[in-house]
Amino acid sequence: MRNRFSEKITEMAETNQKLILLSGDIGNRLFDTFKTAAPGRFFNCGVAEQNMMGVASGLAMQGFLPFVYTIAPFCTARCLEQIRIDVAYHNLPVTIIGVGAGLSYANLGPTHHSVDDISFLRSIPNLRIFNPSGPDELEACLELVERHPGPTYIRMGKKGEPSLHKTPPNAATIKNPISLKTGRDICLLSSGTILAEAFAASQLLKESGIDAALYSLPMVKPLPTDEIIEIIKKYSFLVVIEEHSKIGGIGSALSEIITDHNIHKPRLLKFAVPDQFIKCAGSQKYARAQVGMSADLLCKQILIELGDTFNENNCGDSYPNRKAS
């Protein structure tokens, strides 16, 4: 996703002279092509992310279209006041790119985990939040931001995430739930880089006799409420899969929709990061397994919750001592 971001932002800068890219002391080689294509419009602001957000806000007030790029927790939690007051309060066209979302930087420990960003940013007025699963969704998000500028946070991965769409989304479709797989029995709703695990889990469920639909939710705020309600009404068993805290994320947002619109409550099973720090260090794959969010573990837990037997050969041979919330 990082490479696609670099390519797309460079392409946008070539046709939009107002576009400026600010970096928090990362991605210098990644943006060499951008620097050539848009000389004088790349600024390395150093390890001073709060100041960088203020600079971006000032540029936006002068008519520019600034993009702020750095590691996700450093451009969100560290800059929360600046996002809230400098960017969102003034409703400025600043786009914040948080790279390494979720557990992408699991090997560097909790300081680099970004599993709470959606929860605290979702409560800030004016701020849109996108959680693309791969390069195709990311590109569509960037196209939408350029056409309709405003305070925006885009949460992206860094681990070579695949493109799962047969037909790539675009600026017009990226706001809505995107169907990746039809199914009659249950519905999986996922967002962000964990989508690939959700897709693999849906295939394992199929082998075990469960026909699961799968939707990607790239736009987290505002959620497309009408479209979400239509999906909810079709299924009595919904599964939310997100690489984010179980508190305040997409599962919470869906629960709010169900409650606010007095929908006959379906069974809602939520897979997310527990309300605790993940103190072990390892790969993203390892960290996901620790919280039960690999495809085989998702498959097993869903089958258990459904009350069905399952084939160990289909869903792997490990099972976490945990329950979905």
C-alpha positions as CSV (number, residue, x, y, z in Angstrom):
1,M,0.0,0.0,0.0
2,R,2.9,2.4,0.7
3,N,4.1,2.0,-2.9
4,R,0.7,2.6,-4.3
5,F,0.3,5.7,-2.1
6,S,3.6,7.1,-3.4
7,E,2.6,6.4,-7.0
8,K,-0.9,7.9,-6.6
9,I,0.1,11.0,-4.6
10,T,2.8,11.7,-7.2
11,E,0.3,11.4,-10.0
12,M,-2.1,13.7,-8.2
13,A,0.6,16.3,-7.5
14,E,1.5,16.5,-11.2
15,T,-2.0,17.8,-12.0
16,N,-2.8,19.6,-8.8
17,Q,-0.3,22.4,-8.0
18,K,-1.9,23.0,-4.6
19,L,-1.0,19.5,-3.3
20,I,1.7,19.4,-0.7
21,L,3.2,16.4,1.1
22,L,4.5,16.6,4.7
23,S,6.4,13.7,6.3
24,G,7.3,13.0,9.9
25,D,10.8,11.9,9.1
26,I,9.9,8.7,7.2
27,G,9.4,7.7,3.6
28,N,12.2,9.9,2.3
29,R,13.4,7.4,-0.4
30,L,9.8,6.3,-1.0
31,F,9.0,9.9,-2.1
32,D,12.0,10.5,-4.4
33,T,9.7,10.4,-7.5
34,F,7.3,12.8,-5.8
35,K,10.2,15.3,-5.1
36,T,11.2,15.2,-8.8
37,A,7.6,15.6,-10.0
38,A,6.7,18.3,-7.5
39,P,9.8,20.2,-6.5
40,G,9.4,22.3,-3.5
41,R,6.2,20.6,-2.4
42,F,7.7,17.9,-0.1
43,F,8.6,18.8,3.5
44,N,10.3,16.5,6.0
45,C,9.0,18.0,9.3
46,G,11.1,15.7,11.4
47,V,10.1,14.0,14.6
48,A,7.7,16.9,15.5
49,E,4.3,15.5,14.5
50,Q,2.2,18.1,16.5
51,N,4.1,20.9,14.8
52,M,3.6,19.1,11.4
53,M,-0.2,19.1,11.9
54,G,-0.1,22.8,12.7
55,V,2.0,23.5,9.5
56,A,-0.5,21.5,7.5
57,S,-3.4,23.4,8.9
58,G,-1.7,26.7,8.1
59,L,-1.1,25.6,4.5
60,A,-4.7,24.5,4.2
61,M,-5.8,28.0,5.4
62,Q,-3.8,29.5,2.6
63,G,-5.5,27.4,-0.1
64,F,-3.2,24.4,-0.3
65,L,-4.2,20.7,-0.2
66,P,-1.8,19.2,2.4
67,F,-1.2,15.5,3.0
68,V,0.4,14.5,6.3
69,Y,2.2,11.1,6.3
70,T,3.8,9.2,9.1
71,I,3.4,6.2,11.4
72,A,-0.3,5.9,12.5
73,P,0.0,6.3,16.3
74,F,2.3,9.3,15.8
75,C,0.0,11.2,13.5
76,T,-3.1,10.5,15.6
77,A,-2.7,9.9,19.4
78,R,0.3,12.2,19.5
79,C,-1.5,15.0,17.6
80,L,-5.0,14.6,18.9
81,E,-5.4,18.2,20.1
82,Q,-4.0,19.5,16.8
83,I,-6.4,17.3,14.8
84,R,-9.3,18.3,16.9
85,I,-8.7,22.1,17.0
86,D,-6.4,23.0,14.1
87,V,-7.9,20.7,11.5
88,A,-11.4,19.6,12.3
89,Y,-12.7,22.6,14.2
90,H,-11.7,24.8,11.2
91,N,-13.0,22.2,8.8
92,L,-9.8,22.3,6.8
93,P,-8.8,20.1,3.8
94,V,-6.0,18.3,5.6
95,T,-5.6,14.6,4.8
96,I,-3.8,12.5,7.5
97,I,-2.2,9.3,6.3
98,G,-1.4,6.9,9.1
99,V,0.9,4.2,7.8
100,G,1.2,0.8,9.7
101,A,-2.3,0.7,11.0
102,G,-3.4,-1.9,13.4
103,L,-0.7,-4.4,14.3
104,S,1.5,-3.7,11.2
105,Y,4.4,-2.7,13.5
106,A,3.8,-5.5,15.9
107,N,7.5,-6.2,16.1
108,L,8.1,-2.8,17.6
109,G,5.7,-3.2,20.5
110,P,2.7,-1.2,21.9
111,T,4.3,2.2,21.2
112,H,3.8,1.4,17.5
113,H,0.5,-0.4,17.6
114,S,-2.5,1.5,16.3
115,V,-5.6,-0.2,17.5
116,D,-7.4,2.7,19.2
117,D,-7.2,5.4,16.5
118,I,-10.7,4.8,15.1
119,S,-12.3,5.0,18.5
120,F,-11.0,8.4,19.5
121,L,-11.0,10.0,16.1
122,R,-14.6,8.8,15.4
123,S,-15.9,11.2,18.0
124,I,-14.3,14.3,16.4
125,P,-16.9,16.4,14.3
126,N,-16.1,17.0,10.6
127,L,-13.5,14.3,10.4
128,R,-13.9,11.5,7.8
129,I,-12.2,8.2,8.4
130,F,-11.2,5.7,5.8
131,N,-9.8,2.2,6.5
132,P,-8.8,0.8,3.1
133,S,-7.9,-2.9,2.9
134,G,-5.4,-2.8,0.0
135,P,-4.0,-0.6,-2.8
136,D,-7.2,-0.5,-4.9
137,E,-9.3,0.8,-2.0
138,L,-6.5,3.2,-1.0
139,E,-6.4,4.7,-4.5
140,A,-10.1,5.2,-4.5
141,C,-10.0,7.0,-1.1
142,L,-7.3,9.4,-2.4
143,E,-9.4,10.1,-5.5
144,L,-12.4,10.9,-3.3
145,V,-10.3,13.2,-1.1
146,E,-9.0,15.1,-4.1
147,R,-12.5,15.6,-5.5
148,H,-14.1,16.4,-2.1
149,P,-11.4,17.9,0.2
150,G,-12.1,18.0,4.0
151,P,-10.6,16.8,7.3
152,T,-9.8,13.2,6.6
153,Y,-7.9,10.3,8.2
154,I,-6.8,7.4,6.0
155,R,-5.5,4.4,7.9
156,M,-3.3,2.2,5.8
157,G,-1.1,-0.9,6.1
158,K,2.5,-1.6,5.1
159,K,2.8,-5.3,4.6
160,G,2.1,-5.9,0.9
161,E,-1.7,-6.1,1.4
162,P,-3.5,-7.8,-1.6
163,S,-6.2,-6.3,-3.8
164,L,-9.2,-8.6,-3.4
165,H,-11.6,-6.8,-5.7
166,K,-12.5,-8.2,-9.1
167,T,-13.7,-4.7,-10.1
168,P,-11.6,-2.1,-8.4
169,P,-13.6,0.5,-6.4
170,N,-13.6,4.2,-7.4
171,A,-14.3,7.5,-5.8
172,A,-18.0,7.0,-6.3
173,T,-18.2,3.5,-4.8
174,I,-15.6,3.6,-2.0
175,K,-18.1,5.2,0.5
176,N,-20.4,2.2,0.4
177,P,-20.1,-1.4,1.6
178,I,-18.4,-3.4,-1.1
179,S,-19.5,-7.0,-1.7
180,L,-16.6,-9.4,-2.1
181,K,-18.5,-12.6,-1.7
182,T,-22.2,-13.5,-1.7
183,G,-23.6,-16.0,0.9
184,R,-27.0,-17.1,2.3
185,D,-26.1,-18.3,5.8
186,I,-24.1,-15.5,7.6
187,C,-22.5,-12.2,6.8
188,L,-18.9,-11.2,7.5
189,L,-18.3,-7.4,7.7
190,S,-14.6,-6.4,7.7
191,S,-12.5,-3.3,7.2
192,G,-8.9,-2.5,6.6
193,T,-5.9,-4.8,6.3
194,I,-7.5,-7.7,8.2
195,L,-9.9,-8.1,5.2
196,A,-7.6,-10.7,3.7
197,E,-7.9,-12.9,6.8
198,A,-11.7,-12.4,6.7
199,F,-11.7,-13.5,3.1
200,A,-9.7,-16.6,3.8
201,A,-12.0,-17.4,6.8
202,S,-15.0,-17.2,4.5
203,Q,-13.4,-19.7,2.2
204,L,-12.7,-22.1,5.2
205,L,-16.3,-21.7,6.3
206,K,-17.5,-22.7,2.9
207,E,-15.4,-25.9,3.1
208,S,-17.2,-26.5,6.4
209,G,-20.6,-26.1,5.0
210,I,-21.3,-22.4,5.9
211,D,-22.1,-20.1,3.0
212,A,-20.8,-16.7,4.3
213,A,-21.2,-13.4,2.5
214,L,-18.3,-10.9,2.9
215,Y,-18.4,-7.1,2.7
216,S,-15.6,-4.6,2.9
217,L,-16.3,-1.4,4.8
218,P,-13.6,1.1,3.6
219,M,-15.4,4.2,4.9
220,V,-15.7,4.1,8.7
221,K,-17.0,7.6,9.3
222,P,-19.6,8.4,8.3
223,L,-20.8,4.8,7.9
224,P,-23.2,4.5,5.0
225,T,-26.2,3.9,7.3
226,D,-28.9,3.1,4.8
227,E,-26.7,0.5,3.0
228,I,-25.6,-1.0,6.3
229,I,-29.2,-1.4,7.5
230,E,-30.1,-3.2,4.3
231,I,-27.3,-5.7,4.9
232,I,-28.2,-6.1,8.6
233,K,-31.9,-6.9,7.7
234,K,-30.8,-9.7,5.4
235,Y,-29.0,-11.8,8.0
236,S,-29.7,-13.1,11.5
237,F,-26.0,-13.7,12.2
238,L,-23.4,-11.0,11.6
239,V,-19.7,-11.2,12.2
240,V,-17.5,-8.1,12.4
241,I,-13.8,-8.5,11.9
242,E,-11.5,-5.6,12.6
243,E,-7.8,-5.1,13.5
244,H,-8.8,-2.5,16.2
245,S,-9.8,-2.4,19.8
246,K,-13.2,-4.0,20.5
247,I,-14.0,-0.6,22.1
248,G,-15.2,2.2,19.8
249,G,-14.4,0.6,16.4
250,I,-16.6,-0.6,13.6
251,G,-18.3,-3.2,15.7
252,S,-19.3,-0.5,18.1
253,A,-20.5,1.7,15.2
254,L,-22.7,-1.1,13.9
255,S,-24.1,-1.7,17.4
256,E,-25.1,2.0,17.5
257,I,-26.9,1.7,14.1
258,I,-28.8,-1.4,15.3
259,T,-29.8,0.4,18.5
260,D,-30.5,3.8,17.0
261,H,-32.8,2.5,14.3
262,N,-34.6,0.0,16.5
263,I,-33.7,-2.9,14.2
264,H,-34.7,-6.4,15.3
265,K,-31.4,-7.3,16.8
266,P,-29.4,-9.9,14.9
267,R,-26.8,-11.9,16.5
268,L,-23.6,-9.8,16.3
269,L,-20.3,-11.5,16.8
270,K,-17.3,-9.1,17.1
271,F,-13.7,-10.1,16.5
272,A,-11.3,-7.4,17.5
273,V,-8.3,-6.7,19.7
274,P,-9.0,-7.2,23.4
275,D,-9.0,-4.2,25.8
276,Q,-5.4,-4.8,26.8
277,F,-1.9,-3.9,25.6
278,I,-0.2,-6.6,23.4
279,K,3.2,-6.7,25.1
280,C,4.7,-9.5,23.1
281,A,6.8,-8.6,20.0
282,G,6.7,-10.5,16.8
283,S,5.4,-10.3,13.2
284,Q,1.9,-9.0,12.4
285,K,0.9,-12.6,11.7
286,Y,2.1,-13.7,15.1
287,A,0.3,-10.8,16.9
288,R,-2.9,-11.6,15.1
289,A,-2.8,-15.2,16.2
290,Q,-2.3,-14.1,19.8
291,V,-5.7,-12.3,19.7
292,G,-7.5,-15.0,17.6
293,M,-7.6,-13.1,14.3
294,S,-6.0,-15.4,11.8
295,A,-8.2,-17.1,9.3
296,D,-8.2,-20.5,10.8
297,L,-8.9,-19.2,14.3
298,L,-11.7,-17.0,13.0
299,C,-13.2,-20.0,11.2
300,K,-13.1,-22.1,14.3
301,Q,-14.6,-19.6,16.7
302,I,-17.5,-18.7,14.2
303,L,-18.3,-22.4,13.9
304,I,-18.3,-22.9,17.6
305,E,-20.6,-19.9,18.0
306,L,-22.9,-21.3,15.3
307,G,-23.0,-24.6,17.3
308,D,-21.7,-26.6,14.3
309,T,-19.0,-29.2,14.3
310,F,-16.0,-28.4,12.2
311,N,-13.3,-30.2,10.3
312,E,-9.9,-29.7,11.9
313,N,-8.2,-30.2,8.6
314,N,-10.2,-27.3,7.1
315,C,-9.6,-24.8,9.9
316,G,-6.1,-25.6,11.1
317,D,-4.9,-27.1,14.3
318,S,-4.5,-24.2,16.7
319,Y,-7.2,-22.5,18.8
320,P,-6.9,-19.5,21.1
321,N,-8.3,-19.6,24.7
322,R,-10.6,-16.6,24.0
323,K,-14.1,-15.7,23.0
324,A,-15.2,-13.1,20.6
325,S,-16.9,-10.2,22.3
